[in-house]
Amino acid sequence: MTGIKVAILGFGTVGEGVYRTIQSHEDELTEVLGKKVEVAAILVKTAKKAREIHERVLVTTDFEEIIRLPKLDVVIEAIVGQEPSYTYLKRSIQRGCHIVTANKEMFAHHGKELIGLAEEHYVQVGFEATVAGGIPVIQTLRQLLKINRVSQIDGILNGTSNFILTEMREKKLAFGQSLRLAQEKGYAEANPVNDVEGFDAFYKAMILSRIAFGTEPSWQDVEREGITNITGDLMLAAEKLGLRFKHVASLRKDSHKIHGLVKPALVGNEHPFYHVEGVENAVNVHSDIVGRITLQGPGAGMFPTASAVIEDLVYVNQFHAADQASNRKPASFEVEEHDEAVGYWFIHGVSQASSLGLNVVWSDDDFAGIYIVKATKSEVGQLAQQESTMHYYAILGEIQWDSVKQRPSVVI
Ligand SMILES: NC(=O)c1ccc[n+]([C@@H]2O[C@H](COP(=O)([O-])OP(=O)(O)OC[C@H]3O[C@@H](n4cnc5c(N)ncnc54)[C@H](OP(=O)(O)O)[C@@H]3O)[C@@H](O)[C@H]2O)c1
């Protein structure tokens, strides 16, 4: 019986985790797939690094050696950046291989083309590991979307940012100190821009949007702000109000388009994101039949990410034409239009409350320049255009202020 021959591109945190999991879960994989999974080849960048890889596996720096293997069924990609990953995966599909990727930056830019090409070549694409690490959010959405209509998704999608915000609050550290700690623990890259400026969460949100809504917002219309403007003072003010800062990527469908937002927000104790701490990720999906569901779990790391890749390895090999429905574009549906909702906003960087011209529901002499206002998004947005130093963050959930200057109770 010939096995399923797999090549792994990249042998870093993810690639090695996948390799080791294929060995450790050999029996389960054989039972589920009816064939043994064999890693035939591994692509790396540096030939000289010492690696624990069985001698019968081809380890090479030359992709040509891999694409020319006499038998190759699945190519798993765990490299960093758009190229050469995109080119390698295109060629793998053209050769007739299923592909599985963990590379969100590449997939946000080229996922659509890869899926189109895979359809032409009757192969499948797995990309569960591109969003929220080990949390099975893509498969859950695929399952939900068979009948449910998804109207909104909110997610804590970047574990590094969540770790930094958690450390700042718990240990009263400055942003720079928390970032250094994240780097020491291996959660943040030497160049952390992708994480702390919200690019990573943005890429993941665009991938989610394509699955949930069949399309994505126009990239330039998505407001993207990272966590670098969150100071210790803002944290303390939020804490006094019983609120926590979280970096949230949101997608919302209305009748005309998909709205995307990647930005810090505040949540109260009753919100499911309040207790999502450290490098954890979480995703809230709002849909018409089931209502709101929350998935939470490890957003990164060797084995959580390997788990998502291995689930995809099974998915692409077990895919039958009858499953095609789970890959179809979600049906379009009309969304009931409401007047723009009034919400609560945490504002800072405005010198005078009187200059706000908005309904201020909280201020505190200990926190000069920080206010909570009740307004629509357009109202705070217009104000921010006039006040160049102003930042504003949504307070998620339905909030009932007992009275001004008192801790709010938050109702989801
Ligand atoms: N780390 C996580 O927890 C996680 C979670 C979800 C998704 N991801 C995504 O998964 C991908 C891999 O992440 P990682 O953390 O495993 O990265 P990593 O530890 O830096 O490993 C990258 C691997 O790719 C190899 N590589 C880099 N450029 C290459 C090239 N041009 N040709 C051949 N091999 C090349 C490197 O080879 P050498 O070993 O020779 O240097 C290394 O083995 C990224 O796209 C990342 O965004 C990571």
The ligand as an ORCA input file, in Angstrom:
! r2SCAN-3c Opt
* xyz 0 1
  N       5.189     30.372     14.964
  C       3.876     30.281     15.100
  O       3.374     30.017     16.201
  C       2.962     30.452     13.911
  C       1.573     30.301     14.080
  C       0.730     30.389     12.973
  C       1.276     30.673     11.733
  N       2.631     30.868     11.597
  C       3.177     31.140     10.259
  O       3.878     29.981      9.839
  C       4.996     30.369      9.051
  C       6.270     29.785      9.664
  O       6.442     30.340     10.959
  P       7.593     29.824     11.934
  O       7.327     30.465     13.229
  O       7.706     28.350     11.851
  O       8.868     30.510     11.262
  P      10.401     30.207     11.580
  O      10.540     29.523     12.896
  O      11.141     31.467     11.327
  O      10.819     29.153     10.444
  C      10.834     29.459      9.091
  C      11.405     28.269      8.338
  O      11.327     28.542      6.949
  C      12.603     28.320      6.357
  N      12.742     29.283      5.272
  C      12.681     30.628      5.342
  N      12.827     31.174      4.125
  C      13.014     30.142      3.259
  C      13.235     30.032      1.868
  N      13.306     31.122      1.102
  N      13.362     28.802      1.332
  C      13.310     27.710      2.098
  N      13.095     27.737      3.426
  C      12.947     28.940      3.998
  C      13.624     28.524      7.440
  O      14.779     27.783      7.107
  P      16.056     27.691      8.073
  O      15.636     26.801      9.203
  O      17.097     27.067      7.234
  O      16.359     29.096      8.503
  C      12.876     27.965      8.667
  O      13.060     26.578      8.755
  C       4.979     31.892      8.989
  O       4.387     32.299      7.795
  C       4.150     32.286     10.188
  O       3.493     33.512      9.996
  C       3.482     30.757     12.656
*
